[in-house]
Amino acid sequence: MDTLKAPCSNPMIRKLLLVAWLALASVAVPAAEPADAPPATRKLSLGDCFQLALEHNLNLQIERHNNRIQGIQLAGSYGVYDPLFRFNARKDHLDSPDIFNPRKVSGDIQYDIDTVTYGAGIGGKLPTGGFYDLSGMLTRWKDFSDFGGLVPPIRTNEYGFTTMLTLSQPLLKNFWIDADRLVIQVNKKNLKISELALLKTIMNTIGNVESAYYDAISASEALRIQRATYEKTRKLLGDVQARIQAGTMPALEEKLLDYDVASLAEDVVSAERADGDAQASLRNLLTEDLKDWVGARLEVTDKLPEVEEQFNQIESWRDAMTKRPEVLQMQLNLEKQDIALRYDRNQLYPSLDISGTYGLNAVQPGLENTVTRIERASHSVYGYGAIFTIPLGNRTARSKYKVDQEGRKQAVLQMKQLEMQILTDVENSGRQLTTTWRRIEPAKRARDLAEQVLQSEEGKILLQQTTSFNVVEARRRLTTAQLGALHAAVDYNKARLQVAQSQGEILERNAIAVNFK
């Protein structure tokens, strides 16, 4: 059975091929780009990234819709107070035959009557839990009476008009709060909670962008360090090879440097991959459509600040308790619990509803006369009363009240649990800030010393006072020290970011203002 083999299984040869490939790639002529291609590089500061994220980040856009939904729901909950207008029209006809009754002096005469009624009104619910209704009704009676020839038939045409105002109001149950007002008050809290959720998403997005920006700086600088190390080592290898050819240096010195160049080439490729990943992570926080970034390379322009930041644990705790959206959301949830308890308590009361009615009416042969009588308020209609209802047992309302009391106690404990977690986060972030700052100076000193050692070893090898092994080790120590100093600065700035996030001050630190309409 035939087996496929790699064209070259020697690790040293593969690394040398990789070096050759990198050298060819560095001198290759790039292909011509189409005229409408995006720019090769997009230079962005941290502030530019914040602006792009606030405009295009998908998480923010999703959360903004949640906030708008809550606003619409709150506006809709006031619909219970929208007045209702009604209009009705009706016609009735009655044809009654004459009826003979021997016990009466005269029988009932034959007649027919047409009744046409038009009614209109407006009514609705009051913010106090009561109801109102204002209505009017116009009636026309067209009557024909037949007296069987005893007297001439009589035709009548009369109009009646009635206007009525009715009011009702609960005085105990459903007085200071009812189901509709409960929904409105809860929706108000939900709107504020959604605003805090949006604020939290904004804060998290800004924090993620800043952290990704530091990662992009770190990856870009690490790539620069690896490339510089590779180029310097390759240059040293060229100098050594020239001396070997001149016969002033033994050929053995070339092998280890050659291996080191190949190994560093691999490090460059890994650094390029890490740089691309960091750019992609940052880019995905800034856009809603990747087509806008096709062919573009992101280049961060800001540098890592190295200014010591003071940390006051007591002040940080106080800031976190007043500015963290999670704390404010929990407080609003407690207020929602209080509203529900107030409603449940009200439902334990008996019902006492009062109502009153007042109206005017008139009946006249002509429509104009009827209206005149109404204007004069010649005839009135009124009434009033009360209904008192006592629930016997009322177990459903009592159980609901007790359940919500337990829920309130549970919410208080959850609030305490959240406070402990946040205070611990603040404390840990402060400790991290202190330790990362203390790493910066030793890391920079180690980098400077490693650079001096390397310079010394590189000078010695050209004078044949040291070996290539020592040069390689010195070079690796310098690269490690350079990356260590870089990571120390990145970790410190991420610690500063974490402190700002734990205190709820990340927006203030970056001068970002959020206003809710």
ABEGO torsion letter per residue (X at the ends): XBBBBBABABAAAAAAAAAAAAAAAAABBBBBBBAABBBABBBBBAAAAAAAAAAABAAAAAAAAAAAAAAAAAAAAAAAABBBBBBBBBBBBBBBBBBBBAABABBBBBBBBBBBBBBBBBBEBBAAGBBBBBBBBBBBBBBBBBAGGABBBBBBBBBBBBBBBBBBBBABBGAABBAAAAAAAAAAAAAAAAAAAAAAAAAAAAAAAAAAAAAAAAAAAAAAAAAAAAAAAAAAAAAAAAAAAAGABBAAAAAAAAAAAAAAAAAAAAAAAAAAAAAAAAAAAABABAAAABGBBBBBABBBBBBBBBBBAAAAAAAAAAABAAAAAAAAAAAAAAAAAAAAAAAABBBBBBBBBBBBBBBBABAAAAAAAAAAGABBBBBBBBBBBBBBGGAAAAAAAAAAAAAAAAAAAAAAAAAAAAAAAAAAAAAAAAAAAAAAAAAAAAAAAAAAAAAAAAAAAAAGABBAAAAAAAAAAAAAAAAAAAAAAAAAAAAAAAAAAAAGAAAAAAGBBBBBX
